[in-house]
Amino acid sequence: MTGKKNALIPLLAVSSLVVSLLSGCASFAVSDDALVQRTGFALGLEPAQFTISNRMDEGTTTRYQVKTTAGRQYNCFVGGSVSVLGKSVSEAICTEMGKDGAQTPKNKNDGNCNALLKAAGKC
């Protein structure tokens, strides 16, 4: 019985190591090239039309800022992980920032603007 327990300990150690290596975090899974490709696709821009800065890896999420050559600024993020099948990076999600740092509303409600929508900054 003692021999079986002793053989089980290395197996558990190796299993733990494999799980740790395969669960990878965003800093390993998300390359700079992947950020550029995903961001260009999300914004409909060529890589020469924007720059990426302030990258911050938080667990499986990478957050970063984008500035276009036209002067627009975005906050973006992607998710990344490593599995038995290799690296996986999600599509970029980006939110355009206004000149004062506030989010630019996505739906301006141009034809349906009332006092309540104006007060909420939706038009």
PyMOL commands that set and color helices and strands:
alter all, ss='L'
color gray80, all
select helices_A, chain A and resi 2-22+26-29+32-43+47-49+115-119
alter helices_A, ss='H'
color red, helices_A
select strands_A, chain A and resi 50-58+61-68+73-83+86-89+93-97
alter strands_A, ss='S'
color yellow, strands_A
deselect
rebuild
show_as cartoon
